[in-house]
Every structure is written in C-alpha cells, then in structure tokens.
Amino acid sequence: MQQWNETMQQIWGLLVGAQSEIVIFLAAIFVHAVLFGRYKVRTLQKGQGGAGTKQGKCLSATADAAPTPLQAAEVAMPLVRIVKQLMQKGADSTELTAELVCQLQTSSDEEASVMLVGMFEIMGKAVTSKLLVAVRSVMSDRSLKL
C-alpha cells in the first residue's frame, strides 16, 4: 500500500509539473489551426436559394458574387472539390466536361475564366490530361480565354 501511494504521488507530481507545458502545447495547436488550418474563422454567408435550386444533375457547388482575380482560389474551391471527386472515381474527359459545363452554366464568361484559373492554381500538380481536355473543350465551346 505504501508503494502504491508513493507511485501515485510521483504521477501526480509529474502531471502538476507538466501542466504549463500541456497548456502551451494546446495553445500552439489552436493558433496553428487558426492561422494555417483549412477552415477560417469567419461568418458563413448563405447564398440565395440552396443546393436544391440547381438545375439538372449537377453536384452542388455555389459561388456568391462576381469574383475578382484575387478571389479566384476562393471562388473555385467548390468546383475543385467536385472535380477531385470525379477524378477519384475515374471519370473520363467527357464526364469532366459535362460537369464543368453544368457548374459554369450560370456564370458569366469572365466568372468562368476566373473559376477555371483558380481551379488550376489550387489543384497544381494534380491536374491530369483528362482535366485539361475537359477544360479546353469548355473553353472552346464558350470562346473563353485565360
């Protein structure tokens, strides 16, 4: 019994001694998540309508307002998510083209160009030849220039 009490006292002393290190570690995790995390600390803006207002069988992706070139990456994120899902499922260029047309149908030519540029910036080396063919097809159909 004496040995048990001594062991528990040592463990308790270790926890009390490490308390400040644990707090600093947790604070560092929180700060890292806020600064470098995928999610930003901000209020969400709800668009008019919802995912159910899209026509056809498009996956849900929304873009709020006319983007500027500085917002290209932010505006293109929903498009990137959908394209990555399709690529993971092994979609060919015709399926990717159909989905890009569907997602960009409500966008002006300028918005569509900004979204495609943002998609390329975000995806980086993950861009495949199938995606390039699909984007080229959409661009030629809509007479877009990057």
C-alpha positions, 0 to 999 in steps of 0.5 A: 500500500505504501508503494502504491501511494508513493507511485501515485504521488510521483504521477501526480507530481509529474502531471502538476509539473507538466501542466504549463507545458500541456497548456502551451502545447494546446495553445500552439495547436489552436493558433496553428489551426487558426492561422494555417488550418483549412477552415477560417474563422469567419461568418458563413454567408448563405447564398440565395436559394440552396443546393436544391435550386440547381438545375439538372444533375449537377453536384452542388457547388455555389459561388456568391458574387462576381469574383475578382482575380484575387478571389479566384482560389476562393471562388473555385474551391467548390468546383475543385472539390467536385472535380477531385471527386470525379477524378477519384472515381475515374471519370473520363474527359467527357464526364469532366466536361459535362460537369464543368459545363453544368457548374459554369452554366450560370456564370458569366464568361469572365466568372468562368475564366476566373473559376477555371484559373483558380481551379488550376492554381489550387489543384497544381500538380494534380491536374491530369490530361483528362482535366485539361481536355475537359477544360479546353473543350469548355473553353472552346465551346464558350470562346473563353480565354485565360 
